[in-house]
Amino acid sequence: MKIAFIGQKGIPVTFGGVEYHVDELARGLVCLGHNVRVYVRPWYTKKTLKSYKGVRLIHIPTIKTKHLDASLHSFLCSIHALFTGVDIIHYHAIGPSFFSIIPYIFNKKIISTIHRLDWNSEKWGTISRLFLKIGERISVSIPENTIVVSKELKDYFLSHYQRKTIHISHGIAVPDFEDPDIIKRKYNLNKREYILFMGRLSPEKRVDWLIRSFLQLKKKIEQTKDLKLVIAGGSSATKGYIKKLRMLSENNPDIIFTGYVTGREKAGLLSSALVFVLPSYLEGFPIVLLEAMGYGLCCLTSDILPHRDMIKNGVNGVLFDSKDIDDLTIKLETLLSEPEKIKILAAQAKTQIGQRPTWEKVIKKTEKIYKSI
């Protein structure tokens, strides 16, 4: 089959959960003998890169602004795909899925994967949220099948639209452990002497909560004097929020902003952290949490449904009340005072995450959906 992917920023992945998903899926489908084309944005994927591990990369221009980047690119890609002879057009995310109406008019076969309810993010204004809500309705009305990455999303679409979706979660990759020397040289970090956040720096991730809790504990607990906070991530059209985070940090040398990390540096940070914290109020099915657990990290997360699908409180991690920053501070303080508990929870996280589906199974399930239409 000839398959086109629309909606992702691009591949090879450097950052982004959707991009990670598409990277794995596209390469896996090529290995199964399919002709795969991924539409990429020029600011994300090098213009000179025309193929990647058997996947054809199609460069389509866009305007890199908060409101035009994804929408303009998805619109142009949808038109371009009409003339390429592809059998299936696979959209990712509810915003890009808005434009699936274009190939639908021309009787093309369409699949949509929803990764999260994007309209719920604070970074969007009224008009953008309306556009995303319309895209959400289209994503379960026009495609032949709609895939969701979490049980929460499956329940949401059934209750709000009376539409059945297909639940296929993200796969698990074997972690690539890295020697701590790489982060020691670059950031002067010692193994198990830092708390780690990794992901987009956008309001729904609530990194500001983590910074406030960390600064409070640094003043309060003597044993945190050598502890650092590493914030690994960059902008997602959220420069104002990042400015706020840096102001909160007050140039504290114990708070390190790395920007987006990939490859050995990313593996190094995940290999040597003491605790991984994800305070989000909105997620789909966070790949970074799967990765952190796969690396054998003790994870402290908000108690939203996608996190509860992976974390069993006190068994393989710790949950805090997603509406209470004080609870985040208390749970973090408790963990830091019990190093043996951290080790036990980390070991359980690694054991239980290994029981989840591999990317190979995810790819074959997706291929089965393609064949059915």
N, C-alpha and C positions, 0 to 999 in steps of 0.2 A: 504493500500500500504506500501511497504518497501522502504524507501527513505534514501539515503546516501548523506551527505554534505561534500564536499571537497574544500579546499582553505583557510578557516578561520584558525586562530591560535588555537582557541579552545573556549570552554565554560565551566563553567559559565564565562560571560564576566567580565574582569577587566579593559580592555581598548581596543579601536579600533572600528571604525564604522561598519566594516564588521562583527566583532564578536558580536556586539550589535544586528545587524540585524538577524544573524543566531540564536542567543540565543532566541530572540522573536519568530522567525519563527518555530524553532524546537519544542519549548515547546507548541506553539499553535497547531501545527500539531498533536502532541501527544494527546492533548485534543480532537481533532476531530477523534481520534481512529486509527491513523497511527503508524506504526513501524518506528521510526526515529533513524538514526545512524549518529553521528557527529564525523569526524576524528579530532583528537587533537594532538598538538605538546607537547612533554614532558616538555619543559621549561615553557609552558603557563598554562597547566592544570595539577593538581597534579596526579601523576602516580597511586595513590591509589584510585582515584575517577573513578569508572567504569560506573556510571549512574548519571543522573541529572534531577530530576523532570520528570522521565519517558523516558528521552532520553538516549540511549545507547552511551557511549563514547568509541571510539576506538583509542587506543594509538599506534601511529606509529612513529618510530625514525626518527630523522633528524639531520642535522649538523647546529648549530645556527651560521651562518655567513651571511653577507649581501647578497651574491649571491646564496647560497646553501639552505638556510632555507626553503623558500616557494617552490622552484622548486623541490628539492629532496623529500620533504614531499608529495607534490602533485603527483609526479611520483609514489612513493611507495604506496600511498593511492589508486591511480587509478588501480594499479595491484591487490592490496588486494581486492578491491570492486568487481572485476570480479568473485570472488569465494564465495561471501556472499549471492547470491540469491536476491539482491535488484532489485526492479522494476524500480527505477529512480535514476540516479546519478546527483546531483545538484552541479555544480561548482560555486564558487564565486571569482570574479576578473579575469582580463584578463591573468595574469601570470599563475595561476593554470589551467585556461581553455585551455591552450596550450596542456595539457596532456589528454584532453577529446578525443583526437584521439585514445587513447588506448582502452577505452570501446567501442568507435565507431566501431573499427575493429571487435569487438565481438558482434556487433548488439545490444548494450545496449541502453536504452532510456536515453537521456541526456538533461538537462536544464542548462543554464548558466546565471548568474546574473552579470552584469557589474556595478560596483559602481563608477568608475572614469577612466580616461585615464592615467593609472599609468606611461606610458612611458614619460609623460610630466614633471615628477618630476626631478629636478636638481641633485638628489642624484644618478641617474643611468648614467653609462657610455655608450659608443657607442654600445658595444656588448649586454649589458642588454636591451637597448632600442630596438635593433633589435629583440631580443627574445620576448619582450613584444608586439611589433608591429605584429609579426607573431601570437602571442597568441590572439591579438585583432581580426585578420582576422579569425582565427579558431573559436573564440567565437561566430561569427555570421554565420559560414558556416556549422559547424558540429552539434551543438545541434538542437534538435527538435524545441525548442523555445529559444529565448534570451530575458531576462528581463533587463531593464535598470531602474535606480532609479530617472532619471531626464529627463525633456523634451529636455534639451540640448543634452544629450547622444542619445536620440531617433533621433533627427535631424541629429546628426553627423553620425550615422551609415547609415541613409537613403541617405545622400548626398555623403558619401565616399565609401560606398559599395553597395548602392541600395538595402539594406536589411531592411525589416520592423522588428522592435522590439516591445516588449510589455512594456509600461511604467507603473511601479508600484512603487510609492515613498515609503519612510519609513513611518511607522505609528507613531501615537502620543500616548505617555504614560502619565498617570496622574502623575503630579509631586509630589514628596514626600518631603514636606517642612521640614526643620530641624532647630532646635533652634540654634541661632548664638553662643551660648556658646562653641560649639565644635571647631569652628575656632578661637574663642577668646583664648581658652586655648592652642591650638596647635601653632597658628601663631600670636597671639596678634592682630587679626584683628577685627575691629569694623564694625558693620552693616552700609552699604552704604558708606564706606570709602576706597573702593578699586576698581580698574579696574580689570576685569578678562579675561584672555585667557585660554582656555581649549582645549587640543588636542595634537597630535603628535608634537614633536619638530623637524620638518624637514623643509628644505629650502622653499618648496612651501607654508608653512603656514606663512612665513615672520614675525616671532616673532621679528626678529631683527629690522624691521620697527617700531613695536610697542614700543620696548625698546627705540629706538632713539627719537621717538615722546614724550614718557613719560618723559625722562630726559630733553628734551628741554622745556617742559611745566613746569616741576618742578622748573627750573631756572627762568622762565618767569612770572608765575602767583602766586600771594601770596596765594590765597585760596587753592592751591594744597599742601601746606606744610605738611598736615597730610594725604594726599592721598598716597595710595600704589598701586603697580602693582603686581598682583598674576599671575604667569605663572604655570598652572597646566597641566603637561604632561611630557613625558619621551622620550627616544630614540626610533627611528625606523631605526636602523642601521645608525644613524646619530651622532655619538659621536663627530665628528669634528665640526659639526654645533652647538651642545650644548656647546662645549668649546668656540666657537665664541660668543655665547649669554652671557655666564658668563663673558667673557672679556669685552663685551660691557657694562655690568651692573656695572663693576668696584666696585664690593662688596658693592653696594649701599644697605643699610638696608631697603629701601623702595621698593626694588624689591625682591619678594619672589618666589623661585623655590620650588614647592611642590613635584615634581615627579608625577607619575600617581596617581590619586585618584579614589576611589570607595565608594559605600555605603553611610554612614552617612556623611563622610567628603566631598564627592562630592556634596551631597545634601545641605550640609551646605554652601559651597562656592557659589553654584548657588542660594541659598535662600537669600543671604545677599549682593551680589555684587551691585555696583552702576551702572556700565556700562559693558556690555560684548562686546569684540572686537575680530573680526575674519578677519585678513588682507590678507588671502590667495589669491594666484593667480591661484590655481588649487584646485577644489573640485569636488565631484560627486553630492551628495545631503547631506550636513553635518548634521548628527543626532544631534551633539552638539548644533547647532544653533536652531534646533527645540526644544531641551531641554531648552535652555536659554530663548527662547520666551515663552515656556510653564510655566517657573518659573516667568514670568512677568518681565523680564529684558529688559532694553533699549539696543538695539543692534546696534553697529557700524560695518559695514562690507564693504569689497571691492565690487565694482559693477560688479563682474563677474556674468555670467548668472545664476548659481545655487543659488546665494544669491538673485538675483533680482526676482527669482521665489518665494521667501519667504518675502523679505523686499521691501516695497514700500516707497521710499525715502520721509521722512518727514511725513509719515502717521503712520507706525508701527515700524519705525527704521530709521537709517541714512546710506546712501551709500557714499563712497568716491571713487575717481578715482583710479582704481587699478594700474595705471601706475605712480602714483604721490604720493610720501611719504609726500610731503608738504601738499597735500590735506588731508591726514590722520591726520596730526598735526592740521590743521585748523579746521577740523570737530570735532575732539576730544576737542579742546579748546572751540569751540562754545557750545558744549554740556555741558561741565563742568561749563560754565558760566550761564547756564539756567536750574537750578534744576527743575523748574516746567515743562519744556518741557520734561525732562527725565521721569518724572512721567506719563505724558500724552502718550508718545510713548510706555512706558512700558505697560501701561494699554491696549493700542490698540494691542500690540504684543500678549498679553495673550488672548485677545478676538478673534483675527483673527486666531491664531494658533489652537484654539479649534474647528475651522470649518474644519480642515484637517482630512483625513481618520484615523481611529483608527487602531491599530495593528490587531484587529479582522478582519477588512475588508481586510487588506493586506494579511493576512493568508488565508482567503477564496478565494481571487482572485488567489493566488498562487496554492492552492489546485485545483481550476478549471482548471488551465493550466496542472497540473499533470494528471487529469482525461481525458483531451482532447487527450493525447498522449498514 
